[in-house]
Amino acid sequence: TPGESCISSILSGLTQDTSKVKAVVEEDAEILMLSLVKAKEWLTKYPEWSTFVFELYHKRFEDLVTMVNSIAFQKVDARILYLLDQKSQLYKSKELNVTHQQLADELGITREAVSRVLKQIETDGKIKLSRNKITLL
């Protein structure tokens, strides 16, 4: 999404720690690199930058709480459908070029579990499975 940033990278830089996250770009993107010196300087010099960082931190924290709740309380089929819906909105398409392994990696579960649940969701008439493609119905 335009204007997005990785709060983990920002915080790791500000605390001079190594980031523990792995980022994957799923479509063409322009990436802006900001030096640690500038990032720290901007926190005091530009209130807008400080607001951006705090709002981003807040949004990512809410995302984390949602994910923890999902893992703890939602069934695998609901988690898969939610992820597919998020990808559909991101790509503005009901046809998603994604493998079962990619979904498994994103959800932190086995590919076999994803494949089994996707087959059931297809039987329920909610998706259509093709090789490396899932169509939301």
PEPE-V242809 format. One record per backbone hydrogen bond with DSSP energy under -0.5 kcal/mol. CO is the residue of the C=O (numbers start at 1). NH is the residue of the N-H. Records with the same first field share a line. If there is no record, write none. Layout:
BEGIN
CO = NH ; NH
END
This chain:
BEGIN
1 = 4
5 = 7
6 = 10
7 = 11
8 = 12
9 = 13
10 = 14
11 = 15
12 = 17
13 = 16
24 = 26
29 = 31
31 = 33
35 = 39
36 = 40
37 = 41
38 = 42
39 = 43
40 = 44
41 = 44 ; 45
42 = 46
45 = 47
46 = 49 ; 50
47 = 51
48 = 52
49 = 53
50 = 54
51 = 55
52 = 56
53 = 57
54 = 58
55 = 59
56 = 60
57 = 61
58 = 62
59 = 63
60 = 64
61 = 65
62 = 66
63 = 67
64 = 68
65 = 69
66 = 70
67 = 71
68 = 72
69 = 73
70 = 74
75 = 79
76 = 80
77 = 81
78 = 82
79 = 83
80 = 84
81 = 85
82 = 86
83 = 87
84 = 88
85 = 89
86 = 90
87 = 91
88 = 92 ; 93
94 = 96 ; 136
95 = 97
96 = 98 ; 134
99 = 103
100 = 104
101 = 105
102 = 106
103 = 107
104 = 108 ; 109
110 = 114
111 = 115
112 = 116
113 = 117
114 = 118
115 = 119
116 = 120
117 = 121
118 = 122
119 = 123
120 = 124
121 = 126 ; 127
122 = 125
126 = 137
128 = 135
130 = 133
133 = 130
134 = 96 ; 136
135 = 128
END
